[in-house]
Amino acid sequence: MESLSFLQTIAEPYDLGAVIKYLRSRKEMSSRALAAEIGASSSYVSKIESGQVPSADKFVRIMDALDCSSLEVQFLLELLRK
């Protein structure tokens, strides 16, 4: 697992979508596959990765689908607060 400092470098300036896209690519998952896992369209995933904030339910589903650690989830929640 990468250190949180690495995630912070790709998150500047606090871009949740960029981090989600990175985590998806780290898992070698297409946006279409992530969409299917979370019960959404691939255009919804694209919007999230472009800056739209996901609903709480979809956020949890995304974190689960991407096998995020508790530290990664905590980091992403901090991004949502900014």
Rosetta blueprint (number, residue, H / E / L):
1 M L
2 E L
3 S L
4 L H
5 S H
6 F H
7 L H
8 Q H
9 T H
10 I H
11 A H
12 E L
13 P L
14 Y L
15 D L
16 L H
17 G H
18 A H
19 V H
20 I H
21 K H
22 Y H
23 L H
24 R H
25 S H
26 R H
27 K L
28 E L
29 M L
30 S L
31 S H
32 R H
33 A H
34 L H
35 A H
36 A H
37 E H
38 I H
39 G L
40 A L
41 S L
42 S H
43 S H
44 Y H
45 V H
46 S H
47 K H
48 I H
49 E H
50 S L
51 G L
52 Q L
53 V L
54 P L
55 S L
56 A H
57 D H
58 K H
59 F H
60 V H
61 R H
62 I H
63 M H
64 D H
65 A H
66 L L
67 D L
68 C L
69 S L
70 S H
71 L H
72 E H
73 V H
74 Q H
75 F H
76 L H
77 L H
78 E H
79 L H
80 L H
81 R H
82 K L
